Amino acid sequence: MTDEFLSEGLRNNRYLKALRLPEQFDNQIEARLKEFDQRMVDAQPRLFDPDDSPGFNSNQSPSSGLALQRINHPMNGPDAPDGSQNLNVHLYWMEPNRYGRPDINGAVRAFGYKIKSADVDIDQEVQSATHNDGWSIETSENPYDNNITFYRHVSSVPEIKETEKTLVEHFKEFGEQYKA
């Protein structure tokens, strides 16, 4: 470290900017995930109670994976199964080998969804239909629980928008499987 490095950091507030970047990123991802969550709810409104509020979570050092931003939305609507199922929309940062993606250098940025606490047989049926019907969606066992996650690896906002559109259509078609 040199005096020049410290001087530039002081002049340009680099240290403060670096401290604020994670919060700014979390805020912007939270806003994007809230939009995604609402579109998913709109695709299957009878699975959700309009009075329920989703919860956002961000973690830069989870026990599994590298980082995460996610929203859990309780499924308490009139057609929801009994239990504690939640729609989980997320951006998970994962080691490529955890998602079976040796083609990716660095980290898988898995933008997707899952149904937490869903019946495993239903998850497997939806996963099978997703592959058989030619959806351009990846699936993986989830490192945080025993459910399947439906996702795409994303590298830009346009990719997030396209993935969101595809996943909403996917949930519109297969969300019926998760009804009571």
Secondary structure, 3 states (H helix, E strand, C coil): CCHHHHHHHHHCCHHHHHHHHHHHHHHHHHHHHHHHHHHHHHHCHHHCCCCCCCEEEEECCCCCCCEEEEEEEECCCCCCCCCCCEEEEEEEEECHHHHCCCCCCCCEEEEEEEEECCCHHHHHHHHHHHHHCCCCCEEEECCCCCCEEEEEECCCHHHHHHHHHHHHHHHHHHHHHHCC
